[in-house]
Amino acid sequence: MRTFLDKLRELKQEEVLNRQKTIKKDHLLSEVNNLEKAPDFRKRLIRNQGEPISLIVEVKARAPGRINVNKLEIETLIKEFEHGGAKAISVLTDQTWFGGSLSNLENVSKVTKLPLLHKEFIINSYQLLEGRLRGASAALILAYYFNQTELSKIVTEAEDIGLNAVVECSVENELPKVLGVNPDILMINNRPIASIPEEPNENYEKGSINVILEWWERYSELRSWKKQPGKLLISASCINSPEDVKCILNIPCDAALIGNAAMKARNRIEFLRSLTEVVN
């Protein structure tokens, strides 16, 4: 079965090919080599026992079947996220399905000193360079797009240009290859985006906060991975309330990525603060 991510991969292949015709990879690399060191995404989010969850809050105009805002007021959004206690910002840059852009990433970088996650459907190192040039500290790497050897390679490519690689699993059979790479940062998506059909339907929003908890209980390899010094575990999707945060604090989860819930909150500052007030 073709999936939504298969469709996105073809879209990204076309987009990147077109951009490479105008700006060569070597040119991007030479510019990246002149950049100052980016803020450390991983160190900013590591949580000690007894501390509240670290929040990564997402700039997300829309998603399939959902409009969060008709127009992104970036400066206002970022101020609200910061006042709500965000420790990092995620910026979706896909235009077709999520209403984002690389310009949004660059504009966010101009109004905050928080580390930024470039959230994109990344298929090669050209996109890593694009994000780094626009202020990203980290890049999202979907395990779905790579076998274990390829995954190890793109993680190294990210690190070589000063990016933290955030490796994401959304279905259980991806976990062994990801743990085989031993990434510094693992994001578990409680919504199985890797199994969403090519044309997203009403099941797109389905998922459960219990996913990360169940994987934690089932996989001793996951628990062993987290025992290593400096490993960052992130829970994404289905985090909509302080009760959800309380659930994920039953395991040593460092951070939560908050997207639609933050964008749609009536009072974003109060909503985000309610999540950081939970301590386990």
Backbone torsions as a table, in degrees:
resi	resn	phi	psi	omega
1	MET	NA	127.9	173.8
2	ARG	-71.9	141.9	-177.2
3	THR	-113.1	170.7	175.2
4	PHE	-59.2	-38.2	179.2
5	LEU	-68.9	-31.1	173.4
6	ASP	-62.6	-44.0	178.8
7	LYS	-61.8	-42.4	178.9
8	LEU	-66.6	-35.9	178.4
9	ARG	-60.8	-44.3	179.4
10	GLU	-63.8	-40.1	177.5
11	LEU	-61.5	-44.9	-178.4
12	LYS	-68.2	-35.9	176.8
13	GLN	-59.7	-42.4	179.4
14	GLU	-68.6	-44.8	-179.4
15	GLU	-60.9	-47.5	-177.7
16	VAL	-65.2	-41.8	178.8
17	LEU	-58.6	-43.0	179.3
18	ASN	-66.0	-40.6	-179.4
19	ARG	-70.2	-33.7	179.8
20	GLN	-66.9	-23.2	177.6
21	LYS	-67.5	-28.3	-178.2
22	THR	-94.4	-44.1	-177.6
23	ILE	-125.9	115.6	-177.7
24	LYS	-73.5	152.3	-179.8
25	LYS	-59.6	-39.6	-179.0
26	ASP	-61.2	-34.2	178.5
27	HIS	-67.2	-44.1	178.0
28	LEU	-61.2	-42.9	-178.0
29	LEU	-63.1	-40.0	179.1
30	SER	-64.9	-35.6	177.6
31	GLU	-70.5	-41.3	178.8
32	VAL	-61.5	-37.5	-178.5
33	ASN	-64.3	-17.1	179.7
34	ASN	-96.8	0.0	-178.0
35	LEU	-79.1	152.8	170.9
36	GLU	-74.3	161.6	179.9
37	LYS	-61.6	136.7	179.9
38	ALA	-79.9	154.8	173.8
39	PRO	-55.9	143.9	-175.1
40	ASP	-81.1	106.8	-177.7
41	PHE	-63.5	-48.3	-175.6
42	ARG	-64.0	-49.9	-177.3
43	LYS	-64.1	-32.0	-179.9
44	ARG	-65.7	-28.5	-170.4
45	LEU	-103.8	-14.8	179.6
46	ILE	-56.2	132.4	-175.0
47	ARG	-114.7	131.5	173.4
48	ASN	-85.9	154.2	-179.6
49	GLN	-57.6	134.0	-179.3
50	GLY	93.0	-11.9	177.9
51	GLU	-88.7	155.5	178.2
52	PRO	-68.6	163.9	177.6
53	ILE	-61.3	142.4	173.9
54	SER	-84.6	131.6	-175.7
55	LEU	-100.9	129.1	166.4
56	ILE	-107.5	114.6	-175.0
57	VAL	-108.4	139.5	-167.0
58	GLU	-107.4	134.8	170.6
59	VAL	-85.7	108.3	-169.5
60	LYS	-145.7	102.6	-176.3
61	ALA	-69.3	-40.8	-178.3
62	ARG	-158.0	171.7	174.3
63	ALA	-144.1	165.9	178.8
64	PRO	-52.5	121.0	179.4
65	GLY	80.3	5.8	-176.2
66	ARG	-143.8	133.4	171.5
67	ILE	-113.4	119.6	178.8
68	ASN	-84.9	-46.7	177.0
69	VAL	-144.1	148.9	178.0
70	ASN	-78.6	-28.2	179.2
71	LYS	-144.0	132.3	178.3
72	LEU	-80.7	117.6	172.4
73	GLU	-98.5	86.0	-166.2
74	ILE	-61.9	-46.4	-176.8
75	GLU	-62.6	-42.9	178.0
76	THR	-63.5	-45.3	179.5
77	LEU	-57.5	-49.3	-175.3
78	ILE	-65.2	-38.8	176.4
79	LYS	-60.8	-42.4	178.9
80	GLU	-65.0	-42.9	179.2
81	PHE	-61.6	-44.1	-179.7
82	GLU	-64.1	-45.8	-180.0
83	HIS	-66.1	-25.1	177.8
84	GLY	-80.4	-9.4	176.0
85	GLY	106.3	14.2	178.4
86	ALA	-60.1	138.6	175.2
87	LYS	-103.1	-12.5	175.8
88	ALA	-157.0	161.3	179.8
89	ILE	-122.1	134.1	172.4
90	SER	-103.1	136.7	-179.3
91	VAL	-126.3	114.3	174.7
92	LEU	-75.2	130.4	-176.7
93	THR	-113.9	-0.9	175.7
94	ASP	-71.6	128.7	-178.6
95	GLN	-85.9	-44.7	-168.8
96	THR	-60.9	-46.7	-174.6
97	TRP	-105.9	-22.1	-172.2
98	PHE	-122.6	1.2	174.8
99	GLY	68.0	23.8	-179.5
100	GLY	-101.7	-174.8	177.9
101	SER	-169.0	159.1	173.1
102	LEU	-64.4	-29.3	176.7
103	SER	-63.4	-37.7	176.7
104	ASN	-60.4	-43.3	178.4
105	LEU	-59.8	-45.8	179.5
106	GLU	-63.8	-41.3	-179.4
107	ASN	-67.0	-37.5	176.1
108	VAL	-62.9	-41.0	-178.4
109	SER	-62.2	-22.9	-178.1
110	LYS	-82.0	-15.3	-174.5
111	VAL	-117.7	5.9	177.9
112	THR	-148.0	152.4	173.7
113	LYS	-101.7	1.4	177.3
114	LEU	-68.2	149.0	175.9
115	PRO	-64.8	145.0	-175.4
116	LEU	-114.9	136.5	173.0
117	LEU	-99.3	121.9	174.4
118	HIS	-81.7	104.7	-177.6
119	LYS	-99.7	107.6	-174.4
120	GLU	-150.0	167.1	175.9
121	PHE	-90.4	81.6	-170.2
122	ILE	-83.7	126.4	-179.3
123	ILE	-117.5	-14.9	178.0
124	ASN	-157.2	175.1	-171.8
125	SER	-72.7	-16.7	176.6
126	TYR	-59.5	-43.1	-179.9
127	GLN	-66.8	-33.1	176.1
128	LEU	-60.1	-44.7	179.9
129	LEU	-63.2	-41.9	179.1
130	GLU	-59.1	-44.2	179.9
131	GLY	-67.4	-43.4	-179.7
132	ARG	-60.6	-39.2	179.9
133	LEU	-66.6	-22.5	-177.1
134	ARG	-103.6	16.7	169.8
135	GLY	105.6	3.9	-178.4
136	ALA	-70.6	144.4	171.2
137	SER	-100.6	-21.8	-176.0
138	ALA	-145.3	158.1	178.4
139	ALA	-130.8	138.5	176.9
140	LEU	-81.2	128.5	177.9
141	ILE	-119.0	114.1	179.5
142	LEU	-82.7	122.3	-179.8
143	ALA	-58.8	-28.1	-177.3
144	TYR	-54.4	-34.3	-171.8
145	TYR	-84.8	-3.3	-170.4
146	PHE	-138.9	143.3	166.0
147	ASN	-78.9	178.3	-171.8
148	GLN	-63.3	-40.6	179.6
149	THR	-65.1	-44.6	179.3
150	GLU	-64.9	-38.5	-179.7
151	LEU	-63.6	-44.5	177.6
152	SER	-60.3	-39.4	-178.3
153	LYS	-65.7	-46.1	-175.7
154	ILE	-74.1	-29.3	173.6
155	VAL	-62.4	-44.2	178.2
156	THR	-64.0	-40.0	179.2
157	GLU	-62.6	-38.9	177.2
158	ALA	-64.0	-48.4	-177.9
159	GLU	-63.1	-34.7	-178.6
160	ASP	-65.1	-22.6	178.6
161	ILE	-107.8	17.5	173.2
162	GLY	86.9	19.3	177.7
163	LEU	-105.6	141.4	165.7
164	ASN	-78.3	133.5	177.2
165	ALA	-92.8	120.1	177.7
166	VAL	-101.1	103.4	-175.4
167	VAL	-90.6	124.7	-174.5
168	GLU	-109.3	132.7	169.9
169	CYS	-111.3	137.7	174.4
170	SER	-128.9	-9.4	172.5
171	VAL	-131.1	150.7	-167.6
172	GLU	-62.8	-33.8	-175.9
173	ASN	-72.3	-6.4	175.2
174	GLU	-82.9	-20.8	-170.8
175	LEU	-62.3	-43.5	-179.0
176	PRO	-58.8	-43.5	-179.0
177	LYS	-68.6	-33.6	179.0
178	VAL	-67.7	-46.9	178.7
179	LEU	-64.9	-26.9	175.5
180	GLY	-65.0	-29.2	177.1
181	VAL	-79.3	-23.3	-179.5
182	ASN	57.5	58.6	-179.0
183	PRO	-70.0	157.7	175.5
184	ASP	-75.5	-26.3	-177.8
185	ILE	-131.0	126.7	177.2
186	LEU	-122.9	127.0	174.7
187	MET	-110.7	124.7	174.6
188	ILE	-102.9	119.5	-179.8
189	ASN	-91.1	118.9	-178.9
190	ASN	-72.3	-6.7	175.2
191	ARG	-109.1	126.4	-173.5
192	PRO	-77.3	72.1	-175.4
193	ILE	-63.8	-24.7	-179.2
194	ALA	-71.9	-11.5	179.5
195	SER	-113.7	7.9	177.0
196	ILE	-69.0	132.2	-178.6
197	PRO	-64.4	164.1	-175.4
198	GLU	-52.2	-41.4	175.4
199	GLU	-105.4	103.1	-176.1
200	PRO	-55.0	134.6	179.3
201	ASN	-118.5	-160.4	-175.6
202	GLU	-66.1	-15.8	179.3
203	ASN	-79.2	-6.2	-175.9
204	TYR	-55.2	-38.5	-174.6
205	GLU	-83.1	-4.3	-174.9
206	LYS	-72.9	147.5	-179.7
207	GLY	167.6	179.3	-177.9
208	SER	-154.3	140.3	176.1
209	ILE	-63.1	-17.5	-179.2
210	ASN	-72.2	-15.2	-176.7
211	VAL	-57.1	-53.7	-177.7
212	ILE	-63.4	-34.9	179.5
213	LEU	-67.7	-41.1	-179.1
214	GLU	-69.2	-41.2	178.2
215	TRP	-62.6	-39.7	179.9
216	TRP	-60.7	-41.8	-179.8
217	GLU	-70.7	-37.3	-173.8
218	ARG	-79.2	-30.0	-169.6
219	TYR	-111.9	103.7	174.8
220	SER	-63.7	-28.0	178.4
221	GLU	-64.0	-35.8	177.3
222	LEU	-67.6	-42.6	178.8
223	ARG	-65.7	-38.4	177.9
224	SER	-66.5	-39.9	177.2
225	TRP	-57.8	-44.2	-174.8
226	LYS	-71.0	-24.0	179.9
227	LYS	-70.0	-17.2	178.4
228	GLN	-68.9	144.2	-178.8
229	PRO	-60.7	135.6	170.7
230	GLY	82.1	5.0	-179.8
231	LYS	-78.8	135.4	-176.4
232	LEU	-111.0	123.1	178.4
233	LEU	-110.3	125.8	-177.7
234	ILE	-119.3	138.0	172.7
235	SER	-107.4	130.7	-178.4
236	ALA	-126.0	147.0	176.6
237	SER	74.5	150.6	176.0
238	CYS	65.6	21.2	177.4
239	ILE	-107.9	98.7	-170.4
240	ASN	-122.2	-0.3	-173.3
241	SER	-159.7	163.5	173.3
242	PRO	-57.5	-31.6	179.1
243	GLU	-63.7	-37.9	178.0
244	ASP	-65.8	-40.5	177.5
245	VAL	-63.5	-41.3	179.0
246	LYS	-59.3	-37.6	178.3
247	CYS	-62.1	-48.8	-174.8
248	ILE	-74.3	-16.6	175.5
249	LEU	-78.0	-1.8	172.8
250	ASN	-73.9	-12.1	173.5
251	ILE	-123.2	165.5	-178.0
252	PRO	-78.3	59.8	176.5
253	CYS	-84.0	131.7	-175.2
254	ASP	-86.3	-38.7	-168.3
255	ALA	-144.4	158.3	176.0
256	ALA	-128.0	134.0	174.3
257	LEU	-94.7	121.7	-175.8
258	ILE	-113.4	116.8	-176.9
259	GLY	-112.9	-93.2	-176.3
260	ASN	-55.3	-40.1	-176.2
261	ALA	-61.3	-38.7	179.4
262	ALA	-73.5	-42.1	-177.7
263	MET	-63.8	-35.0	-175.8
264	LYS	-93.1	-6.1	-177.0
265	ALA	-61.5	139.6	-179.9
266	ARG	-63.6	-40.9	174.6
267	ASN	-128.2	100.6	-173.0
268	ARG	-63.7	-39.0	-177.8
269	ILE	-63.3	-49.5	-179.4
270	GLU	-63.1	-41.1	-179.9
271	PHE	-61.5	-48.4	-178.5
272	LEU	-65.5	-40.9	178.2
273	ARG	-62.3	-33.6	179.7
274	SER	-64.4	-29.1	178.9
275	LEU	-76.1	-34.6	-178.3
276	THR	-82.5	-8.9	178.7
277	GLU	-83.4	-8.1	-179.7
278	VAL	-83.6	124.7	177.6
279	VAL	-130.8	137.8	-179.0
280	ASN	-117.8	NA	NA
